[in-house]
Amino acid sequence: MASDPSAGGASPPPDAPPADAPHTDVRTHREGSVRLAGYRAVLLMGMVVMVAMLLVNALAPTGEQRPILFVFPGLTLLVVVIGWLRARRSEAAAGRDAEILAVATLPLYVGAMSVNGDVSVPFVTAGIVIAYLLLRVPLARLLSAGFLASTLVGLLAFDAEATVIRTAIVATGIAVILDVVMRGLDAMAARLSDRNRRLAAENVRLDDAVRDRHEALLRSQDALTVAMASLADQRSSELGSHTARTGRLMRLLARAYVARRAGAPDAPVDAATATWIDDVARAAPLHDIGKIGVPDAILKKRDTLTEGEFEAMKAHCRIGRDVIDEVRAQVGTEVGFLTAASHLVYGHHERFDGRGYPEGIAGEAIPIEARLMAVVDVYDALISERSYKPAMPHDEAAKRIRRGAGNHFDPDVVEAFFDVEDAIAATS
């Protein structure tokens, strides 16, 4: 038994990247995730350090510490707080602000050096390290050069002690080492990025090739469907337009049924359900394929069939199912189109109340493909001209479908029929 597809399944998140979107650059991804976390942590530590400096200057002033020293920690704290607040809001803003904030610290450092060289020299090493961790190598190199130049000026101006000079020398060495390491990492990231771009291009090419092959397969499948259905059409001149029209009607009805199950006509349809709709619509023309096994004397008879002849006519459901199942066995794997075809070919003469054939099953025990096909088949037969009857107007045929709800047809399928009645009438 076929499973009844649920409608309106989960659709992709609106912010999800499309399947064919290019791969994210390795360097950009590293800056947007690992560096962002480090950036926030550094800002937080910076706030703590600046607050501590302000408290020290306020609570334990010394003769060497002048009131002007409040200005530079205060300005630095303000800049750091602004950067930290923006870093919490968005990754893009944090990426831009990292460079702005780092550059802003240089004049603050220079200003502090101009007031008291000793008080800021120990922070030069931290400034250089942070610059290389957060920024791209060219900007970090310029910023570090600025820190070191201002440190040299401060040392010369204030006649600094030997320990301070050693600190500056160590900071210079650290800057050189970091520059070499970060350039190597950048080169590695560039190679990985280039490899990712090549892989992305290859994936696009393969996706296009697979899509082209899939479309070619569908066209071949449709052509085979038409050819197989034509075998039955040639047995009876009255079946041609009926067979061609059933595919269009089935697509309308299947879509309407899915929308009704979802509870909204515009509900999104997941990929699996969309594929099922396409499969069942393309399989619909095969519903009478089994009539190739019905003798001409019975198939073309204009009078009422005898009981024995009617039993022979009913065999077309089994014959058609066996043909489709033989193809399924040859394929060896489950194919949605063939599964839908097998279900609707064998069960489209079943009735919802259990008085149909060939199995006499009832309700939802009848595969949904067959329940849909039952409505499509009867409606199209009613509006089609036959040697033994004229074509029935749409309005009268629709009334017959309505009266069949709950006995001949699935009531939900009938309601779906009337949800798209205008489109069905236009197709007819």
N, C-alpha and C positions, 0 to 999 in steps of 0.2 A: 504494500500500500504506500502511496506517495505521501510524503509529509506535506502538510499544508503550510506554504510559506507565510511567515508573518510579515506584515507590511511595516513600512516606516522604521526599519531598523536603525541602529545607531549610525549617524552620519559623522564624517570626519570632523574633528574640532576645527572651528573657524580659523584658529591661529596655527593649525598644523601646516608644515611646508608641503608644497605639491610634490608628487612622486618624482617628477623629472627635474626638481630644483637642483642646482649645482651644489656640490659638497662644500661645507664651510671650510674656509681656509684655516690651516692648523694654527698659524700664528694668531689670527684674529680670535679663534676660539680660546686659545690659551690666555690671551689678554682679557677676554670677556668673562672668564670664569675663575681661573687660579689667581690671576693678578687682581681681579676685583676683590676677592676675599682678602688677599694680602693688603690691598689698598685700604680697605675698611679697618683692618687691624692696626695698620700704621697710623691712620688718622686718629683712632681711638687712643693709642699710646701717646701720640703727639699732644692730644688734649690734656692727658694726665700730666705729662712733663711740663707743659706750659703753665698749667694751674699750679703745679708744685713750685715752679720758679717764681710766679707771682706771689705765692704765699710766703716763700723764703724772703723775698725782697720786702714784703710788707711787715712780716713778723720778726725777722732777725736781720735788720739792715746793718751793714758794716760801713766803715769809712770809705772803702773802695767802691761801694755800690752807690751809684747816684740815682736820684729819682727818675732820670731819663730811662733807666733800664726797665721801668714798667712798660714803656711804650712798645718795645720790640716783642717781648713775650705776649703782651696784650694783642698786638696786631696779628702775630702768628696764631694765637689762639682763635681769633675771629675768623681768619682764613681757613683754619683747620676745621672749625665747627661748621662753617658753610659747606666745605667739601664733604664732610661726613654726612650731613643731612641730605645732600644731593646724591651721594653714593647709595643711600638707602632707597632712593626713588627709582632709579633706572640704571641699567648696565651701561647704556649708551652715554648718559650724562656723566657717569663716573669715569668712563674712558676718556672723555674730553677734559673733564676737570682735573684728572691726574696730571696732565701736562701743564695746565694753567697753574695749578697749585704749586707744582714743583718749581716752576719759573718764578712764581711770586715769593717763594722762600729765599731766593738768592738776594734780592735787594734788602729783605729783612735781615738776613745774615750779615750783609755788608754794613748795614746800619748798626747792628749790634757790635761788629768789629770796630767800627769807628769810635764807639763809646768806650769799650773795654775789650781789648783783644783776648785776654785770658779767659773771660767768661764764656766765650762762644767757640773757641778752638776745639774743645773736646767733642763738639757736636758735628764737626766737619766730616768725620768718618761716617757717622750715621747718615748724614745728608747724601754722601756719595753712594753708599750702599743702597739707600732707598731709591735714589735716582735710577740706578741700573736695574733694580728689581721692578720698578713701575713703568719705566719709559722705554721707548725705543733707543737703540744704541747711539745713533747720531745726536739726539737731543740730550741723552744722559751724558755723553762725552762733553758737549758744550757746557752743560750745567756743572759738571764736576770741575771743568777748567775754571769756571767762574768762582766756585767755592775755593779752589786752591789759590787762584790769583788774589782773591780778597784776603785769604789767610796769610799769604806772603806779605801783602801790604800791611796787614795788621801786625805781623811779627816785626817787620822793620820799623813801623811807627811806634810800637810800644816797647821795643827792646825786650822781647819775650825771653823767658827762661829756657834753658836747654830742654827740659821735659816737654815744653810746648812745641819746640822745634822738632823734637823726635816724633811727636804726635802728627805734625804736619807731614813729615817724611813718610810715616806709616800710612797715612791717608792717601798720599800720592801712590805708594806701592799698591795699595788695595784698589785704587782706581784703575791702574794699569792691568792688574790681574782680572778684575771684573770686566774690563773692556775686551780682553782676549776671550774670556769664557763666554760672554754674551754674544760676541760676534760669531763664535763657533755655534752657539745654540741657534742664532738667527740663520746661519747658513744651513744647518740641519733642518730647521723649520721650513726654509725656502725649498729645499729638496723634497721634503714631504709634501709641501703644498703643490709643487709641480707634479709630483706623482699622483696626488689626489685629483688634480685637474685632468691629467691624462686618463685616469680611471673613470672620472665622471664623463669625459667625452666618449670613452669606450662603452660605458653603460648606456649612454644616450643612443649610440649606434646600435647596440644590441637590442635595446627596447624598441627602436624603430623597426629593426629586422623582425623581431617577434611579433610586433603589431601588424606588420605587412603580411607575415605568414598566417597570422590568425584571421585577418580579413580575407585573405585568399581562401583559407579553409572554410570560412563562413559562406563565401560566394559559391564554392564548390558544393557545400552542403545544401544550400538553397537550390542550386541547379539539379542536384540529385533528387531532392524532394519533389521538385516540379516534374522531373522525368518519371519518378516512381508513381506520382499521382496521375500522370498522363496515361499510364497503363490502364488504370481504372476508368479514366475519362473516355478512352477509345472504345471501351466496352459499351458505353452509353453516351450518346450525344447530349443528354440532358445534364450531365454532371460537370461539364467544363467550367462554366462561370461559377457554379456552386463551390467547386474545389478551390478556385482562385480567391473567392471572396471570403471564405472561412478564415483564412490567415489574418486578414485585416480586421474582421469582426472579433476574432479571438484576442488580438492585441488590445483592442479597446476594452473588451470585457475583463481581461486579466488585470489590466491596469486599474480599472474601476473597482474590481474585487479587492485588490491589494489596498487601495486607498480607503475603502470602506472598513476593512479590517483594522487599519491604522486609526480610524476615527476622524480623519480629516482628508479632504480631497487633494490638498497641496502638501501632504506629509512627505518628508524626504524618504527615498527608497534606497536601501543599502545595495551594494554591488551584487550580492548573491541573489536578492529578489529581482533586481533588474535583469540579471542573466536568466533567471527562471522565466520571467515574462517573455523574453526574447525566444527562449527555447520552446515554450508552449505555443507561441504564435507561429513560429516556423514549422512546428510539427503538425499543426491543425490540418493543413491540406492533405495529410496522409491518413486522415481518419477512416476513409473508405477504401484504403489500399487493398483490403482483403477481398474486395469484390472481383479481383482478377481471378479468384478461384470459384466464382459462382457461374454456373452454366448460362450461356446466352439466352436459352429458352426461358429461364427464370428471370434473369436480369432485365430482359427487354419485354417481358410479358406485360400487356396493358390491362388484362383482366385481373380479378382478385386471385391471389395466390392460394393454392390448396394448402392444407396443413403440412404436407410433406415438403412442398416447395418453400413454404415459409421457414421451416426448419433448415432447409438448405441455404436460404438467404441469411438466416441468423448466423450461420457458420462464418460469415465474412469477418466477424469480430475476432474469432479465434485464428483464422487464416492470416489476417493482417498482423495480429500480435505475434504469431510465430515467425513471420517474415522479419519483423523488426527485431525480435529477440535473437534470431539467427545472426543478424548484423551485429547486435550487441556482443554476442559470444565471439564473433570474429575479431571485433575491436579489442576485447580483452580487458578494458578498463571502463569504469562508469563514465558515461557521457550524458550530460543533462538533457540534451536534445533527444537522444534515443530513449531515455527513460520516460520523458514526457510523452513521446510518440507511442511507446508501448502502452502506457496507462490510458491515453485517450482513445487509441485505436480499439483496445479491448473493452473499455467500459463506457463508451459514449451512448450506448443504448440501455444502460442501467437506469432505474428510476429511483428517486429519493425515497419512495415508499416501499421499495423492495420488490416491485412487480415487473421489473425489467429483465433483460437478458444480457449476457449469457450466464451470469452467476446468480442473479436474483438477490444481490446484496443491497443494503439500504443505508441511508444517512451518510455519515462521514466515513463509513467503511469504503465508500466509493472514492477512488482517488480524485483529488480536486481537479486535476486536468480533465478527467472524464466528466465531472459535474459541470465544468465550464463548457466543454465540447457539446454536451447534451443540449444546452440552451442555444448555442451557436448553430448547431446542426438543424434543430427543429425550426428555429426562426428563419434561417436561410431557405430551408425547404418550403416553408409557408409562402415566402415572398417570391419564390421562383416558379416559373411556368413549367408545367409538366404536360406530357401527352394526354394525361387523364384529368388535368385540372388547370384552371387559369392561375395567374399569379395573384396572391392576396395582398391588399394594401397594407402598408406598414402599421397603421393604427389598429387594424383588425388583428394582425399578427402579434402585435404587442399585447393586446388583450388576451390572446391565447396563452402567451408566455406568463402573464400575470395570473391567470386561472390555474396554471400548472404548478405554481409555487406550493411547496409542501407535499405534493403528491408525485408529480413527474420530476420537478426541478428542486434544487437546493434553494430555499427562500433567500439566503444571503446572496446567492448568485443572481437571482431574479432582481433583488433590490439594486445590485451593482449594475445590472442591465439598464434599469430605468435611471440610474445616476448619469449614464452617458447615452440616453435614448436619442437625443438630437444627433450626436455624432454617428450613432449606428444607422439612423435613418438616412443621413447624408451618404454614408458608405454604401448603403443598399441601393 
